Amino acid sequence: MSSDVYVENGTSGGVGVPGTFTFAPKQGKVASYTYSFNSGPAVTVKAGAKGTATISWTPTDDGFYDLNVYATTKDGLVLSAYDYFFSVN
C-alpha cells in the first residue's frame, strides 16, 4: 500500500488536502479491497486487471489515522488485514 501524500508512519498532508492510496496485491488474484479509516464504515472497491485499486481521500480533521485494509481473492478467500498508520498535519 502507498500514498502520494500521506506517508506511512509519518506526518504529512493537511486538513482539506486530498491524497490517493493505492492498494496492491501481495499474492494471488485479488478481486477487491475492503478498507476503513479509524474503524469507521467499511468500504469495498473492486481491484483492476492487475489486482490494484486506488482510492481518493481528503481528511476533515488533523491527527492520527489508521487505514485498515484487507483483500479478497477471486476465489473468495479473505486475506490478512494490513494497518497503514499516518498522521495529518
N, C-alpha and C positions, 0 to 999 in steps of 0.2 A: 504494500500500500504506500502511496506517496501523495503529496500535496504540492501544488505550485506556490502556495502562500503560507500555509500553516505547517511549520516544521515539527516533526515528531520529537517529543521530549524537549521542546524549546518554546520560546515566546516570540510571537510574530503576528503579523496582520493587525487587525483592529476592529472595533465595533463598526459595522456597516461596510467592511472591506470584504468583497466576495472572493472566494477561493474555490478551487476544484480539488477533489480527492479521486484518485484513480485506484481501483481495486484490480489486482492481477492474481491469476491462479498460482498456487504453489504446487498443485498436482491435478491430474485428471481433467476431464471435460466439464468445466463449470457452466451451469445453466443460469444461475442467479446469485446475487449477493443480498443479504439482509443486514441492515445497519440501523444503529440508533446513536444519538448524541446524549450523553449523560443519562442513560437509562430511560430516555423518552420513548415516544411511539416508534415502533419498528417499521421500517420501510423496505420493501423488496424491489430490486431493479434487475432487469434481465442483463445477462452478460452478452457481449458481442461475439462475433465469429471466433476470435482468438481468446475468448474467455475473460476479457477485461470489461470493466464498466467504469464510467466517470460520472460523478455527481457534482453539482454546484451547491455551495452553502455559504450563507452570509450570517455571521454572528450578530445577535442583538444585545449581547452583554459581554463584558470582558471577564477574564478569569480562566480557571482550569476547565478543560474539556476532556471527556473520554469518548472516543468514537469506537464503538464496538461493532465488529463486522464478522459475519460468517458466510461461507459459500455453500451452495447446494449443487451437487453434480447433476448431470443429465439423467443419471440412474436413481436420483432421489436421495443420495447419501448426503447427510449434513456434516460438513467438515468443522473442525475445531475453530472456535471464535478467536479473533485477534483484537486486542485493545490498542488503539493508537492514541497516546496521550499528548496533549499540547496545551499551551496557554495563549489566550488572546490578549494583546496589549489593551 
